[in-house]
Amino acid sequence: MASVTTSTAAARTDNMSVAKASAYLLMSPRNFRLLLDQGVFTKAWGRGYDAETILREYLDHLHSVVAN
């Protein structure tokens, strides 16, 4: 039963709009778009953003900022 819950939760975080993706990362849509333009996030091109992917990309960005 846990796998059903996990896949349901995963489905809710796929194909997110900019508004939902930015809320997921606790930032404004404007800041999300700025980071998108800087290449921090991979552009979705009409398919939406995946939560796991944008979280990994954002954490990689934060690590690089702290390292410099």
C-alpha positions, 0 to 999 in steps of 0.5 A, a space after each residue: 500500500 505504501 507504493 501506491 501512496 508514494 506514486 500518488 505523491 510523486 504524481 502531484 509533483 510532476 508537471 508543475 507550473 512556474 507558480 507551483 514550482 516556485 511555491 514548492 521551493 519557497 520563492 516567488 515566481 519572479 525569482 524562479 524565472 530569474 534563476 531559470 534565465 540564469 540556467 539554474 533550472 532546466 526549461 520545461 518547454 511545455 511539459 511542466 517542472 518536476 519537483 525532484 529535478 528542480 529541487 536537485 538543481 536548486 540545491 546544486 546552485 546553492 552549493 555552488 554559491 556557498 562554495 564561491 
